[in-house]
Amino acid sequence: MNAAAFIDLASLVALVILAAALIASIVRIVIGPSLADRVLALDLMTVVAMGFIGAIAIRTGLMLYLDIAIALALLGFLATVALARYIMRRGLKAENADPEVQP
């Protein structure tokens, strides 16, 4: 087995594993019991998409795809931060709207 055949096989295996991870993250988005679970699954989906792009870049030999993966990583990070702030504000509003009864 030469190096090209090994890289071809390894990238194919990586794509199959990433496809399984993508299906698992979609399942978690659909049945996630809380909003935090869904946000975490969306973050996982972004990481899996970066893995897909990286595997395709290695498989095709076009390193331009890596720039796309870097841009996707930046967008995924910003989306996760924005959703975390939304969850935090939502929690603070719930605390202020329902004060605890003190004896």
C-alpha positions as MATLAB code, in Angstrom:
seq = 'MNAAAFIDLASLVALVILAAALIASIVRIVIGPSLADRVLALDLMTVVAMGFIGAIAIRTGLMLYLDIAIALALLGFLATVALARYIMRRGLKAENADPEVQP';
ca = [
       0.000    0.000    0.000;
       1.513    3.282   -1.085;
       1.051    6.642    0.625;
      -1.623    7.913   -1.776;
      -3.804    4.854   -1.266;
      -3.398    5.112    2.509;
      -4.412    8.790    2.528;
      -7.377    7.992    0.293;
      -8.535    5.222    2.624;
      -7.938    7.286    5.780;
      -9.895   10.235    4.415;
     -12.763    7.943    3.427;
     -12.867    6.443    6.933;
     -12.759    9.959    8.412;
     -15.714   11.030    6.258;
     -17.745    8.008    7.394;
     -16.996    8.705   11.069;
     -17.818   12.386   10.608;
     -21.114   11.434    8.962;
     -22.006    9.364   12.037;
     -21.116   12.307   14.287;
     -23.266   14.603   12.150;
     -26.244   12.270   12.498;
     -25.711   12.114   16.271;
     -25.637   15.906   16.523;
     -28.806   16.241   14.448;
     -30.535   13.752   16.756;
     -29.431   15.791   19.781;
     -30.750   18.987   18.188;
     -34.139   17.405   17.544;
     -34.639   15.634   20.882;
     -32.458   17.820   23.099;
     -34.360   18.338   26.347;
     -32.950   21.803   26.987;
     -31.815   24.814   25.021;
     -28.243   24.343   26.257;
     -28.171   20.820   24.772;
     -29.292   22.194   21.430;
     -26.647   24.939   21.474;
     -23.958   22.392   22.279;
     -25.177   20.168   19.428;
     -25.040   23.126   17.035;
     -21.474   23.779   18.142;
     -20.662   20.111   17.543;
     -22.233   20.381   14.103;
     -19.908   23.283   13.289;
     -16.866   21.281   14.378;
     -18.014   18.286   12.338;
     -18.494   20.525    9.301;
     -14.928   21.780    9.749;
     -13.804   18.154    9.858;
     -15.690   17.435    6.634;
     -14.051   20.399    4.949;
     -10.616   19.315    6.185;
     -11.101   15.735    5.010;
     -12.299   16.926    1.613;
      -9.293   19.279    1.393;
      -6.952   16.360    2.024;
      -8.864   14.093   -0.349;
      -8.902   16.585   -3.231;
      -5.556   18.255   -2.554;
      -7.063   21.756   -2.704;
      -5.844   23.676    0.324;
      -8.271   26.522   -0.414;
     -10.819   24.545    1.576;
      -8.781   25.126    4.735;
      -9.457   28.875    4.485;
     -13.159   28.063    4.357;
     -12.786   25.876    7.455;
     -11.078   28.727    9.323;
     -13.897   31.117    8.399;
     -16.454   28.538    9.520;
     -14.630   28.141   12.834;
     -14.837   31.880   13.426;
     -18.540   31.973   12.599;
     -19.217   28.953   14.792;
     -17.408   30.533   17.730;
     -19.313   33.794   17.362;
     -22.636   31.961   17.088;
     -21.891   29.939   20.219;
     -20.999   33.089   22.164;
     -24.163   34.829   20.973;
     -26.362   31.881   21.918;
     -24.674   31.606   25.319;
     -25.409   35.276   25.985;
     -29.015   34.699   24.945;
     -29.338   31.792   27.368;
     -27.756   33.850   30.145;
     -30.107   36.798   29.607;
     -33.070   34.480   29.454;
     -32.048   32.970   32.786;
     -31.575   36.386   34.383;
     -35.009   37.523   33.225;
     -36.559   34.386   34.727;
     -34.817   35.065   38.059;
     -36.001   38.687   38.168;
     -39.567   37.864   37.160;
     -40.013   35.163   39.814;
     -38.446   36.358   43.097;
     -38.040   33.815   45.847;
     -40.408   34.050   48.762;
     -38.480   34.890   51.900;
     -39.885   34.109   55.367;
];
